[in-house]
Amino acid sequence: MTDSPHSRSAEAVLADYDVSPEGLTSAEAQRRLAEYGENEVVQTSDRTPLAIFLAQFDSVLIWVLLAAAALSAWAGHTVDTVLIVVIVVVNGIFGFVQDYRAEQSLEALRELAAPTATVRRDGTTVEVDATELVPGDVIELESGNVVPADGRLLEDTDLEVDESALTGESAPVSKSPDPVAPETPLADRDCMVFNSTNVTRGRGVVVLTATGMDTEVGSIARELAATEETRTPLQAELDDLGRRLGLGVAVLAALVIPLLLVQGTPAVEAGLTAVSLAVAAIPEGLPAVVTLTLALGVRTMAAENALVRRLPAVEALGSVDVICTDKTGTLTEGQMAVSRIWVHDTVVDPSDEPPSDRVDLLLRAGALCNDATAETGDPTEQALVDAAETHGIDVAALRESHPRTDEVPFSSDRKWMGTVHDDVGYVKGAPAVVLSNASRVLTEDGPAELDPAVRERVRDRVEAFADDALRVLAIAYAPDSTQVADDLVFVGLVGMIDPARPEVADALAATDRAGIDVKMITGDNVRTAAAIAETLGMGRAVMEGQELDTLGDDELRERVEAVDVFARTAPEHKVRILQALKDNGHVVAMTGDGVNDAPALKNADVGVAMGRRGTDVAKHASDVVLLDDNYATIERAVERGRAIFDNLWKFVAFLLSANLAEVALVFLASLYGYLVLPAVQLLWINLLTDGLPALALGADPKSGDVMERPPRDPDGGIVERSMLGFVGGAGTITTVLMLGLMFYALDGAETVTPYAMTMVFTGFVVLEFEKLYIVRWLRETPTRSNRWLALAVGGSVALQLAVLYTPLKQYFGTVPLGLADWGVIAAVLAIGLPGYLAVVYAIRRYLPRSDHAERDG
C-alpha cells in the first residue's frame, strides 16, 4: 500500500486497498479487524492513582523530613513526629489532586470518536460501530457526521469539512476527489478527510486509509503519550534547594553528634539535637505554603477567566519570555465579519451609518440569498446576516415578508447560490463567476451596462480585497426571476475576515513592554496570518510549514528568533518550533484549541487551551484554560503570575532567613552544651511564621512595576544573589539577637532552663513577625495594603500566647512570661528593626526593576 493516498487517483487507492466502490465483504472486514485492531485511540498511559500519589513524595525535602520524623519517633517525641507527618501528607494530597486531573489527556481523544458510521458491506449500506471500521472500508458521509477515520475521497456532492480542530484552518474546507501533490501540507489535502473532523455541508463517499492509532489524531495521541511532563523553573529550583539542605543537614549532624558525645552528652540527647537541626534546616512548610499560595492565585485567575489546571503553571506563566499563540479566536474574534463593501466604484466601510440605497440592497440580498441565521450556519453566510442586522435590517421579518419561492443551491462546481423571492432573484458566489453571468452593474443612477472597463475595475477590487486577506463574495440580482443563472445586475462585492479582537493590540503592547516576544502559529494561509499580524502591530516576518520542513534543527534554532508568524503549520511543526525556542533558553507558553495543538500544549512550559471552542483533548493537555478564549486574558495571567512569583520570592527569602537563624542558633548553642530550641518548639515557630502569615504574604497585592520589568532569567534561580544577601544578612541579625537573649535569660546557668527556652522561643517568634513586614519592601512598593497579613499575624500572636498561658504549655515546655520579660523582647525588636532595614536597603538595588524605577533610583 502507498504512503501517500492523497497523491494518487481514487481508482489507484481502491486498488491499493484491494476493495471496490461497493465495499468489503463482512468476512474480509473481520479479517482486517483482527489484523489492524479496533478503530480507536487507545489509552497508553499506565500511571495508576497510587503511583501518582506516591510520586508526590519523590523529593529530597520530603525524604529528610521523614527521616526527622523517624528519629523523633525513636526518641519518643510523638508530638514532633505527628506534626512532621501531617505536613508531609497534606502536601502530598495537594499534589496528587492536581496531577491526577492532568493525566486525562489521552482519554479525551477517545471521546472525540464517532459512535457509528455508515459503511458499505456485502454490497449493501449498513450502520456499524465506528470501532469496527478497518482500512479499505468504504463509508458514506453527510452533513452533521463526525468523520470516523482517515480516508481518501472517492466522490462528493458539495462536501465541506470543518478541520479547524486538526489543522487550525478557520473556515470549512471544500473537498474534491482530485489528487494533490505528494508534498502537499495536511491542511491542503482536499481529497482527504480526517478522523474526528466534522462534515458541515454536502455528501461524500470515502475509502478509509487509516484507522485507530494510525490516523492523524492517533499519531497525535501517540506523541502526547510520549511527551514527558515538563517541570517549571520553581519546581526544579525547590528540588535543588532540597538537595542542598539535605546535604547540609547530613554534614551538620555528622559534626554535631560526635562533638556532643565527646562532651559527655547522652546519645538520646545528641540524637534529639540532630533532629532539631534537621527540623530547623528543612523548611517543612515550604511545599504546602507554595502550593496554597499558588492555589490562592488560581482562585484570583479563575475570576479573571484563566482556569489553572496545574498549580506550578502559575509561577511558570509569570516567567515566560515567549508566547506562541494561535490566531483564530485568540487574536481574532473567531468568526467571520464583513470588513468592506464595494458598490460601483465606491468602497464602503460597513460601520458607516446609514448605508446608501445600493449598500442596503446588497445587504438585503445577502440576507435573503442565505441559509444561515445569526446563531447557526456557514460562517460566511452568518457574517452577511450579522452585517444586515447591524445596519438595522430585521432579517427574520425580511425573510417573512419576502418568502423564498425557489432556489438554486450552492455547489462547488457552480460556485454560486441563487434564490427567488416573488418576482426577483438574488445571487451570491465567487466574484469571477457572478461577474461573468452579469450584463449590467448597479450605479447611483440605476442599472448600467457592465462594459469591459467596469469589469476590469471589479477584478482589480477583488484582487485588492484578497491582498488584504479578505474572503470576497459577489452579490447580484435578477430582475427576471426565471433567469437567475445569467443576465444579472451586478450589485457589489463583500469582503469578509475574522477580525482582530479590539483589546488584543493593547495586550500585545503590554506583553512587549514586559519583555515577552509573541509569535503567531496558525494553520491558516500566509496572507491571512500576515494581515492580522499587521493589524495588531506584530512583526510580519513569516515562515510557512513547508519551508520549516526544509530546515534542520540547528537552522531552525537560528531562524526561529526572527520569525513572527508561522503559517500553514502541522502538529509536528508546532512541537519543533517550541523545542527550538526552549533549546535557545526561552520559557515558552503555547496557546491552542485543537487536537493538533495537544502535543505542543503538553510540551510547552505552559500550555494554554481555549475554553469556549477548545477540544477536550487540548484542555486536558494544557496547564491553563482561557474561559473567554482571549489573548488579553493571557496578558492578565502573565501579570498575575509575575505578582505571585514576587510573593513567592518574598516568602522563600523570609523562610530561609528564619531557617538559617534557627540552624545557626541550635548549632552554636549546642557547642556550649545547650539545646535551646527543641524540635517541637522549632516546628511551632515554623508553623506560626510559615502558616497563616506566610499565606497572607503570598496574597500581597502586586507591585506597581510588575509588567514593566524584563522576564526573570530562568537559569538565575529563585535563590539568587539578592535573596542570599537578605537571607544571610537577616539570618545573621536574628541569630546574634537570639544568642544574646539566650545568654541573658540563662543568667550563668549551666543547663537550659524552661524560662530561658521560653524567652528565646517567644523572642524568635515575635522577631520573625517584625521581619515579615520588612520583607514586603524588598520589591517595588505594593499597590495596596495587605489587611490579611495583619489578621494573620494577630491570630498567630494569639496562638503563641496560648502555648504560654494555657495548659498547652505542658506540651511545649514553656512557662508564663511577665511584663518585664515582654519589655526585654520589645527591646530586642527595637534593636533588630534598623538592622533589617539596612539589609533591605543594601540589596534592593540587585532586584529586577523597571526602566522607570532605575532612572528614578
C-alpha positions in Angstrom: 0.0 0.0 0.0 1.2 3.5 -0.7 2.1 6.0 2.0 0.5 8.9 0.0 -3.1 8.2 -0.9 -3.7 11.9 -1.4 -1.3 12.0 -4.3 -2.9 9.0 -6.2 -6.1 8.7 -8.1 -9.2 7.4 -6.4 -9.1 4.2 -8.6 -5.4 3.6 -7.6 -6.2 4.0 -4.0 -9.1 1.5 -4.3 -6.6 -0.9 -5.9 -4.0 -0.3 -3.2 -6.5 -1.4 -0.5 -7.9 -4.2 -2.6 -11.5 -3.0 -2.5 -14.3 -2.0 -5.0 -16.6 1.1 -4.6 -19.2 -1.4 -3.2 -17.1 -2.0 -0.2 -15.6 -5.0 1.6 -17.3 -8.3 2.5 -18.1 -8.9 6.2 -15.6 -11.8 6.2 -12.8 -9.6 4.8 -13.7 -6.8 7.3 -13.4 -9.2 10.2 -10.1 -10.5 8.9 -8.7 -6.9 8.7 -10.1 -6.0 12.1 -8.1 -8.8 13.6 -5.0 -7.6 11.6 -5.3 -3.8 12.3 -7.2 -3.8 15.6 -10.2 -1.7 16.6 -10.6 1.8 15.3 -10.0 3.7 18.5 -7.4 5.9 20.1 -6.1 3.7 22.9 -5.0 4.9 26.3 -1.3 4.3 26.6 -0.7 5.8 30.0 -0.4 3.2 32.7 0.1 5.5 35.8 -2.3 4.4 38.5 -3.7 6.8 41.1 -1.5 5.1 43.7 1.6 5.7 41.5 0.6 9.4 41.1 0.2 9.8 44.9 3.5 8.1 45.7 5.3 10.3 43.2 4.4 13.3 45.4 6.9 12.1 47.9 9.8 11.8 45.5 11.5 14.9 46.9 14.7 15.4 48.9 12.8 17.8 51.2 10.3 15.2 51.9 12.9 12.4 52.5 14.8 14.5 55.0 11.5 15.4 56.8 10.5 11.7 57.0 14.0 10.8 58.4 13.5 13.5 61.0 10.1 12.1 61.9 11.6 8.6 62.3 14.3 9.9 64.6 11.6 11.8 66.6 9.5 8.6 66.9 12.6 6.7 68.0 13.3 9.2 70.7 9.7 9.1 71.9 8.8 12.6 70.8 5.3 11.8 69.5 4.2 15.5 69.0 7.2 16.2 66.7 6.5 13.1 64.7 2.8 13.8 64.2 3.4 17.4 63.2 6.0 16.4 60.6 3.9 13.5 59.1 0.8 15.7 58.9 2.6 18.4 56.9 4.1 15.8 54.5 0.8 14.1 53.9 -1.2 17.3 53.4 1.3 18.4 50.8 1.1 15.0 49.0 -2.7 15.3 48.8 -2.5 18.7 47.2 0.0 17.5 44.6 -2.0 14.3 43.9 -5.2 16.2 43.1 -3.5 18.4 40.6 -1.5 15.6 38.8 -4.4 13.2 38.7 -6.5 15.7 36.8 -3.7 16.3 34.3 -3.5 12.5 33.5 -6.7 12.6 31.4 -5.4 14.0 28.2 -5.5 10.8 26.1 -8.8 9.7 27.4 -10.3 12.8 25.9 -9.2 11.7 22.5 -11.4 8.6 22.7 -14.4 10.8 23.5 -14.0 12.6 20.1 -14.5 9.3 18.1 -17.7 8.9 16.1 -20.0 6.4 17.8 -21.3 4.9 14.5 -20.6 5.0 10.8 -22.4 4.3 7.5 -20.4 1.7 5.7 -20.8 -0.4 2.5 -20.5 -4.1 3.3 -21.6 -7.1 1.2 -23.0 -4.8 -1.5 -25.4 -3.0 0.9 -25.2 0.0 3.2 -25.2 -0.7 6.9 -24.6 1.2 10.1 -21.8 -0.2 12.3 -20.0 0.8 15.4 -17.1 3.1 14.4 -14.6 0.9 16.3 -15.3 -1.9 13.8 -14.1 0.1 10.8 -10.9 -1.1 9.0 -8.6 0.2 6.3 -10.3 -0.4 2.9 -13.8 0.2 4.2 -16.0 2.4 2.0 -18.1 4.8 4.1 -20.7 7.4 3.3 -20.6 10.9 4.9 -23.2 13.6 5.1 -23.7 17.0 6.8 -23.6 16.6 10.5 -21.4 13.5 10.6 -18.1 13.2 12.5 -15.5 11.6 10.3 -14.7 8.2 11.9 -11.2 7.6 10.5 -8.8 9.0 7.8 -9.9 8.4 4.3 -9.5 9.2 0.6 -12.5 10.8 -1.1 -13.9 8.8 -4.0 -16.9 11.1 -4.9 -18.6 14.1 -3.4 -21.6 16.4 -3.6 -20.5 19.9 -2.3 -18.7 18.3 0.6 -17.3 20.7 3.1 -15.5 19.7 6.3 -14.6 21.7 9.4 -11.0 20.7 10.1 -10.1 23.5 12.5 -9.6 21.1 15.4 -6.9 19.3 13.4 -5.3 21.8 11.1 -6.2 25.2 12.5 -7.9 26.3 9.3 -10.6 28.8 10.4 -13.1 28.1 7.6 -14.7 24.8 6.5 -12.7 23.2 3.6 -14.3 22.3 0.3 -13.4 18.7 -0.7 -12.7 17.3 -4.1 -11.7 13.8 -5.3 -8.9 15.2 -7.4 -5.4 14.1 -6.1 -2.8 16.6 -4.9 1.0 16.7 -5.0 2.8 14.3 -2.6 4.4 17.2 -0.6 1.0 19.0 -0.1 0.6 20.0 3.6 -2.1 18.4 5.6 -4.4 21.4 5.6 -4.4 21.5 1.8 -5.1 17.8 1.1 -8.6 18.4 -0.2 -9.1 14.8 -1.4 -8.7 13.5 2.2 -10.9 13.5 5.3 -9.5 13.0 8.8 -10.7 11.4 11.9 -12.7 13.5 14.4 -13.4 16.4 12.0 -16.9 17.5 11.2 -18.9 17.4 7.9 -20.6 20.8 7.6 -22.1 20.6 4.1 -22.8 18.1 1.4 -22.2 14.4 1.0 -19.2 12.1 0.2 -18.0 8.6 -0.3 -14.7 7.7 1.2 -12.4 4.7 1.3 -10.6 4.5 4.6 -6.8 4.6 4.5 -6.0 4.6 8.3 -7.8 3.7 11.5 -7.2 4.0 15.2 -3.7 5.0 16.2 -2.6 5.1 12.5 -4.8 8.2 11.9 -3.6 11.7 12.2 -5.4 12.0 15.5 -3.8 8.7 16.6 -0.4 10.0 15.8 -1.1 13.0 18.0 -2.2 10.7 20.8 1.0 8.7 20.5 3.1 11.8 20.6 1.1 13.1 23.5 1.7 9.9 25.5 5.4 10.1 24.7 5.8 13.7 25.8 7.4 14.0 29.2 5.9 16.3 31.8 8.0 19.4 31.9 9.0 20.9 35.3 8.6 24.5 35.9 11.6 26.6 37.0 10.3 26.8 40.5 9.8 23.1 40.8 13.4 22.5 39.6 14.7 25.2 42.0 12.9 23.8 45.0 14.2 20.3 44.2 17.7 21.7 44.0 17.2 23.6 47.3 16.0 20.4 48.9 19.1 18.6 47.8 21.4 21.3 49.2 19.6 21.5 52.5 19.6 17.7 52.8 23.3 17.6 52.3 23.8 20.5 54.8 21.7 18.6 57.4 23.8 15.5 56.9 27.1 17.5 57.3 25.8 19.2 60.5 24.6 16.0 62.0 28.0 14.4 61.3 29.7 17.3 63.1 27.4 17.8 66.0 26.6 14.3 67.2 30.3 13.2 67.7 31.0 16.6 69.2 28.2 16.2 71.8 29.1 12.6 72.5 32.8 13.7 73.2 31.5 16.3 75.6 29.6 13.6 77.5 26.1 14.3 76.2 23.9 11.3 76.3 23.2 9.6 73.0 19.5 10.3 73.1 20.0 14.0 73.7 22.6 14.1 70.9 20.1 12.4 68.6 17.4 14.9 69.6 19.8 17.8 68.8 20.3 16.3 65.4 16.6 16.1 64.9 16.3 19.7 66.0 18.9 20.7 63.4 17.1 18.8 60.7 13.8 20.4 61.6 15.5 23.8 61.8 17.2 23.4 58.4 14.3 21.9 56.4 11.5 24.4 55.5 8.8 21.8 56.0 6.1 24.3 55.4 7.6 25.3 52.0 5.9 22.8 49.7 2.5 23.2 51.4 2.7 27.0 51.6 3.9 27.3 48.0 1.0 25.1 46.9 -1.5 27.1 48.9 -0.1 30.4 47.7 -0.4 29.2 44.1 -3.9 28.0 44.9 -4.9 31.5 46.0 -3.5 32.8 42.8 -5.6 30.2 40.9 -8.8 31.5 42.5 -8.0 35.0 41.5 -7.0 34.0 38.0 -10.3 32.0 37.6 -12.2 35.1 38.4 -10.2 36.8 35.6 -11.2 34.0 33.1 -8.0 32.0 33.3 -8.6 28.5 34.8 -5.4 26.9 36.0 -5.2 23.1 35.9 -1.7 22.7 37.3 -0.6 24.9 40.2 3.1 25.3 39.2 1.9 26.8 35.9 1.0 30.0 37.7 4.6 30.6 38.5 5.9 29.5 35.2 3.4 31.7 33.3 4.7 34.7 35.1 8.3 33.9 34.0 7.7 33.2 30.3 9.6 35.3 27.7 7.9 33.9 24.6 4.2 33.3 23.9 3.3 31.1 20.9 -0.3 32.0 20.2 -2.9 30.6 17.9 -4.6 33.2 15.6 -8.3 32.2 15.2 -10.4 33.1 18.2 -7.5 34.1 20.3 -6.0 37.1 18.5 -9.2 37.3 16.4 -12.9 37.2 17.1 -13.2 33.6 15.9 -16.0 34.4 13.5 -16.2 36.0 10.0 -17.4 39.6 9.8 -18.0 41.9 6.9 -15.0 44.2 6.7 -15.5 46.1 3.4 -18.1 46.6 0.8 -17.7 47.7 -2.8 -20.6 49.2 -4.9 -19.8 50.7 -8.3 -16.5 52.5 -7.8 -17.1 53.1 -4.1 -15.5 51.3 -1.2 -17.7 51.4 1.9 -16.8 50.9 5.5 -19.6 48.7 6.8 -19.5 50.5 10.1 -20.7 53.7 8.3 -24.2 54.8 9.1 -26.6 55.0 7.4 -26.0 52.7 4.4 -26.7 54.0 0.9 -29.6 52.5 -1.1 -27.1 50.3 -3.1 -25.5 49.1 0.1 -28.9 48.5 1.7 -29.9 46.4 -1.4 -26.7 44.5 -1.2 -27.2 43.6 2.5 -30.8 42.6 1.9 -29.9 40.4 -1.0 -27.1 38.8 1.1 -29.5 38.1 3.9 -32.2 36.6 1.6 -29.8 34.5 -0.6 -28.7 32.8 2.6 -29.4 29.7 4.6 -27.9 30.9 7.9 -29.3 32.5 11.0 -27.4 34.8 13.4 -26.6 31.7 15.5 -26.0 28.9 13.1 -24.9 28.2 9.6 -21.8 28.7 7.3 -19.5 31.3 8.8 -19.6 33.5 5.6 -23.4 33.4 5.5 -23.6 34.2 9.2 -21.4 37.2 8.5 -23.8 38.5 5.9 -26.7 38.1 8.4 -24.8 39.9 11.1 -24.0 42.8 8.8 -27.6 43.2 7.8 -28.7 43.1 11.4 -26.0 45.6 12.4 -27.5 48.1 9.8 -30.9 47.8 11.3 -32.4 45.2 9.0 -34.7 42.7 10.7 -33.6 39.6 8.8 -36.4 37.4 10.2 -39.0 40.0 9.2 -37.4 40.5 5.8 -37.5 36.7 5.1 -41.1 36.5 6.3 -42.2 39.4 4.0 -40.1 38.0 1.1 -40.6 34.3 1.2 -38.3 32.0 -0.8 -40.2 30.5 -3.7 -37.4 28.8 -5.5 -33.6 28.3 -5.2 -30.5 27.0 -6.9 -28.3 25.6 -4.0 -24.6 26.3 -3.9 -22.3 23.7 -5.4 -18.5 23.6 -5.7 -18.9 23.3 -9.5 -21.2 26.3 -9.9 -19.6 28.3 -7.2 -22.8 30.4 -6.7 -26.1 30.2 -5.0 -29.4 31.7 -6.1 -32.8 32.2 -4.5 -36.1 33.5 -5.9 -38.4 35.8 -3.9 -41.7 36.7 -5.6 -40.5 38.2 -9.0 -36.9 38.9 -8.1 -33.9 36.5 -7.9 -30.8 37.1 -5.8 -27.4 35.5 -6.4 -24.2 35.3 -4.4 -21.0 33.5 -5.1 -17.4 33.6 -6.4 -16.8 37.1 -8.0 -15.4 35.7 -11.3 -18.5 33.5 -11.8 -21.1 36.1 -10.8 -19.3 38.8 -12.9 -19.3 36.5 -16.0 -23.1 36.0 -15.6 -23.9 39.7 -15.2 -24.7 42.1 -18.1 -25.3 45.2 -16.1 -24.0 46.9 -12.9 -26.0 48.9 -10.4 -24.9 52.5 -10.2 -26.1 55.6 -8.4 -28.4 56.2 -11.4 -29.6 52.7 -11.6 -28.5 49.7 -13.7 -26.0 50.5 -16.4 -24.1 48.4 -19.0 -21.3 46.3 -17.5 -18.6 47.3 -20.0 -15.1 45.8 -20.1 -13.6 48.8 -18.2 -16.0 48.3 -15.3 -15.4 44.6 -15.3 -11.6 45.3 -15.1 -12.2 47.6 -12.1 -14.2 44.9 -10.4 -11.5 42.4 -10.9 -8.9 44.9 -9.6 -11.0 45.5 -6.5 -11.4 41.7 -5.9 -7.6 41.4 -6.0 -7.1 44.4 -3.7 -9.6 42.8 -1.2 -7.8 39.5 -1.5 -4.4 41.1 -0.9 -5.8 42.3 2.4 -6.7 38.7 3.3 -10.4 39.2 2.8 -12.7 36.5 1.6 -14.7 38.0 -1.2 -18.2 37.3 -2.4 -20.1 39.0 -5.2 -23.8 39.9 -4.9 -26.2 40.3 -7.9 -29.9 40.3 -8.6 -32.0 39.1 -11.5 -35.0 41.3 -12.4 -36.4 38.3 -14.2 -36.7 35.6 -11.6 -36.7 32.9 -14.3 -33.1 33.9 -15.4 -31.1 33.7 -12.1 -28.2 32.0 -14.0 -27.5 34.9 -16.4 -28.4 38.4 -17.4 -27.8 39.5 -13.8 -27.4 43.1 -12.4 -24.1 43.2 -10.5 -24.7 44.9 -7.2 -21.3 44.7 -5.5 -18.6 42.9 -3.5 -18.4 41.9 0.1 -15.0 41.5 1.8 -15.0 39.4 5.0 -12.4 38.5 7.5 -12.1 37.1 11.0 -11.3 40.4 12.7 -8.8 41.0 15.4 -10.2 41.4 18.9 -10.1 45.1 19.8 -8.5 44.6 23.1 -5.7 42.4 21.8 -3.5 45.2 20.4 -3.2 46.8 23.9 -2.5 43.4 25.5 0.3 42.7 22.9 1.8 46.1 23.7 1.7 45.3 27.4 3.5 42.0 26.9 6.0 43.7 24.7 6.8 46.2 27.4 7.2 43.2 29.8 10.0 41.8 27.5 7.9 39.0 26.1 8.1 38.0 22.4 4.9 36.9 20.8 4.8 34.5 17.8 1.7 33.6 15.9 1.5 29.9 14.9 -1.6 29.1 12.7 -2.8 26.6 10.2 -4.3 29.5 8.2 -2.7 30.7 4.9 0.2 33.2 4.9 -1.8 36.2 3.6 -4.5 36.0 6.2 -2.0 35.5 9.0 0.3 38.3 7.9 -2.7 40.7 7.6 -3.9 40.0 11.1 -0.3 40.4 12.4 0.0 43.8 10.7 -3.3 44.9 12.1 -2.2 44.0 15.6 1.2 45.7 15.3 3.1 42.4 15.3 6.1 41.8 13.1 5.5 40.5 9.6 8.4 38.1 9.2 6.6 34.9 8.0 7.6 31.3 7.6 5.4 28.6 6.1 5.3 25.0 7.3 6.8 23.8 4.0 9.8 26.0 4.5 10.2 24.8 8.1 10.3 21.2 6.8 13.5 22.0 4.9 15.3 23.3 7.9 17.4 21.2 10.2 17.2 21.6 14.0 20.2 23.9 14.2 19.0 26.1 11.3 15.6 26.3 12.9 17.1 27.4 16.2 18.8 30.3 14.4 15.7 31.3 12.3 13.0 30.9 15.0 14.1 34.0 16.9 13.5 36.4 13.9 10.2 34.9 12.7 6.9 36.5 14.0 4.3 34.4 12.1 4.3 30.7 11.3 1.6 29.8 8.8 0.2 26.6 7.3 1.7 24.6 10.2 1.1 21.0 11.1 1.2 19.5 14.6 4.8 18.4 14.3 5.8 21.9 13.3 4.4 23.4 16.5 6.4 21.0 18.6 9.6 21.7 16.6 9.1 25.5 17.0 8.6 25.1 20.7 11.6 22.8 21.1 13.8 25.2 19.1 12.7 28.1 21.4 13.3 26.1 24.5 16.7 25.0 23.2 17.6 28.6 22.9 16.9 29.1 26.6 13.4 30.5 26.4 10.5 29.8 28.8 7.6 29.2 26.4 3.8 29.4 26.7 1.8 27.9 23.9 -1.9 28.5 23.2 -4.1 26.2 21.2 -7.6 24.8 20.8 -7.5 21.8 18.5 -6.5 18.2 18.7 -3.4 19.1 16.7 -2.3 21.5 19.4 -2.3 18.9 22.2 1.4 17.7 21.9 2.7 21.3 21.8 0.5 22.3 24.7 1.8 19.4 26.8 5.4 20.0 25.6 5.3 23.8 26.4 6.5 25.2 29.7 2.9 26.5 30.0 0.1 25.1 27.8 -2.8 27.4 27.4 -6.0 26.0 25.9 -9.2 27.8 24.7 -12.2 27.2 27.0 -15.0 28.0 24.5 -14.0 26.5 21.3 -11.2 24.2 22.5 -11.4 20.5 22.2 -11.4 18.3 25.4 -8.1 17.0 24.2 -6.5 20.4 24.2 -8.0 21.3 27.5 -6.8 18.2 29.2 -3.3 18.5 27.8 -3.0 22.1 29.0 -1.9 23.8 32.2 -4.3 26.8 31.8 -7.7 27.1 30.1 -8.8 30.6 28.9 -12.6 30.7 29.7 -13.0 33.6 27.2 -10.5 32.4 24.5 -8.9 35.9 24.6 -5.2 36.8 24.3 -5.8 39.7 26.6 -6.6 37.2 29.4 -3.1 35.7 28.8 -1.6 39.1 29.4 -3.5 39.4 32.7 -2.5 35.9 33.6 1.2 36.8 33.0 0.8 39.8 35.2 -0.8 37.7 37.9 1.9 35.0 37.5 4.6 37.6 38.0 2.9 39.1 41.1 2.6 35.6 42.5 6.3 34.9 41.9 7.2 38.1 43.6 5.2 36.9 46.6 6.8 33.5 46.5 10.2 35.2 46.3 9.4 37.2 49.4 8.1 34.2 51.2 11.1 32.0 50.4 13.5 34.8 51.4 11.7 35.2 54.6 11.5 31.5 55.3 15.2 30.7 54.5 16.4 33.6 56.7 14.4 32.1 59.5 15.7 28.6 58.9 19.3 29.9 58.7 18.8 31.6 62.1 17.3 28.5 63.6 20.1 26.3 62.4 22.8 28.7 63.4 21.2 29.2 66.8 20.8 25.5 67.5 24.3 24.7 66.3 26.1 27.4 68.1 24.1 26.8 71.3 25.0 23.1 71.1 28.6 24.0 71.1 28.0 25.4 74.6 26.1 22.3 75.6 22.6 23.9 75.3 19.6 22.5 73.4 17.9 25.9 73.5 15.1 25.1 71.0 13.8 21.5 71.0 12.2 20.1 67.8 8.6 20.7 69.0 9.3 24.5 69.5 11.1 24.8 66.2 8.1 23.2 64.5 5.8 25.5 66.3 7.9 28.5 65.2 7.8 27.3 61.6 4.0 26.7 61.7 3.3 30.1 63.2 5.5 32.0 60.8 5.2 29.8 57.7 1.5 29.3 58.1 -1.2 32.0 58.0 1.3 34.9 57.9 3.2 33.3 55.0 -0.1 32.7 53.2 -1.1 36.3 53.7 2.3 37.3 52.4 1.5 35.1 49.3 -1.6 37.2 48.8 0.3 40.5 48.9 -1.0 43.0 46.2 1.1 43.3 43.1 4.0 45.7 42.8 3.4 48.8 40.7 6.1 47.8 38.2 5.3 44.1 37.8 4.7 44.4 34.0 7.5 46.9 33.3 10.4 44.5 34.2 12.0 42.1 31.8 11.3 38.4 32.5 13.5 36.9 35.1 16.4 34.7 33.9 15.1 31.1 34.0 18.6 30.0 34.8 19.1 32.5 37.5 17.2 30.5 40.2 14.9 31.8 42.9 17.7 31.7 45.4 19.9 34.2 43.7 22.3 36.9 44.8 19.8 39.4 46.2 17.9 36.6 48.1 21.2 35.2 49.5 22.0 38.7 50.7 18.8 39.1 52.6 18.9 35.5 53.9 22.5 35.9 55.1 22.0 39.4 56.5 18.7 39.0 58.2 19.5 35.5 59.4 22.8 36.7 61.0 20.9 39.6 62.8 18.3 37.2 64.1 21.0 34.7 65.3 23.0 37.3 67.1 19.9 38.8 68.8 18.7 35.4 69.9 22.1 34.3 71.2 22.2 37.5 73.2 18.7 36.8 74.5 19.6 33.2 75.4 22.6 34.2 77.5 20.6 37.0 79.2 17.9 34.5 80.1 20.3 31.8 81.2 22.0 34.2 83.6 25.0 31.9 84.0 23.0 28.7 84.3 24.9 25.5 83.2 21.8 23.9 81.7 19.0 25.4 79.7 16.1 26.4 82.0 12.4 26.4 80.9 12.4 30.2 81.4 15.4 30.6 79.0 13.8 28.3 76.4 10.6 30.3 76.7 12.3 33.6 76.2 14.2 32.5 73.2 11.2 30.7 71.8 8.9 33.7 72.1 11.5 36.2 71.1 12.2 34.3 67.9 8.5 34.2 67.0 7.9 37.9 67.6 11.1 38.9 65.8 10.0 36.8 62.7 6.7 38.8 62.7 8.7 42.0 62.6 10.8 40.7 59.7 7.6 39.6 57.9 6.6 43.2 57.4 10.2 44.3 56.4 10.4 41.6 53.7 7.4 43.2 51.9 9.5 46.1 50.9 12.2 44.1 49.1 10.3 44.6 45.9 8.7 47.7 44.4 6.1 49.1 46.8 2.8 47.1 46.7 -0.1 48.9 45.1 -2.3 48.3 48.2 -2.1 47.4 51.9 -2.4 43.8 53.0 -5.1 43.5 55.7 -4.9 39.7 55.6 -1.3 40.0 56.8 -2.4 42.0 59.9 -5.1 39.4 60.7 -2.8 36.5 60.2 -0.1 38.0 62.5 -2.7 38.8 65.1 -4.0 35.3 65.0 -0.5 33.8 65.2 0.4 36.0 68.2 -2.8 34.7 69.9 -1.7 31.2 69.3 1.8 31.9 70.7 0.1 33.4 73.8 -1.9 30.2 74.1 1.2 28.0 74.5 2.5 30.3 77.2 -0.6 30.8 79.3 -2.9 27.8 78.8 -2.5 24.1 79.6 -0.9 23.7 76.1 2.4 24.9 77.7 3.0 21.4 79.1 3.4 20.1 75.5 6.0 22.8 74.6 8.0 23.0 77.8 7.2 26.7 78.3 6.4 28.9 81.3 4.4 32.1 81.5 6.2 35.4 80.9 5.8 38.6 82.9 5.6 42.2 81.8 9.3 42.7 82.4 10.1 39.8 80.1 7.9 41.3 77.4 9.8 44.5 77.8 13.1 42.7 77.1 11.6 41.2 74.0 10.4 44.6 72.9 13.9 45.9 73.3 15.2 43.1 71.1 12.6 44.1 68.4 13.8 47.7 68.6 17.4 46.7 68.1 16.6 44.4 65.2 14.5 46.9 63.2 17.3 49.2 61.9 19.4 46.2 61.2 16.7 44.6 59.0 16.0 47.9 57.2 19.7 48.3 56.5 19.8 44.8 54.9 16.8 45.7 52.7 18.3 49.0 51.6 21.6 47.3 50.7 20.1 44.6 48.5 17.2 46.3 46.7 19.5 47.5 44.0 20.1 44.0 42.9 16.5 43.2 42.3 15.0 43.4 38.7 13.3 46.8 38.3 11.5 48.7 35.6 13.4 51.3 33.5 11.4 54.0 35.2 12.5 52.8 38.7 16.1 52.6 37.5 16.0 56.1 36.2 14.4 57.3 39.5 16.7 55.2 41.6 
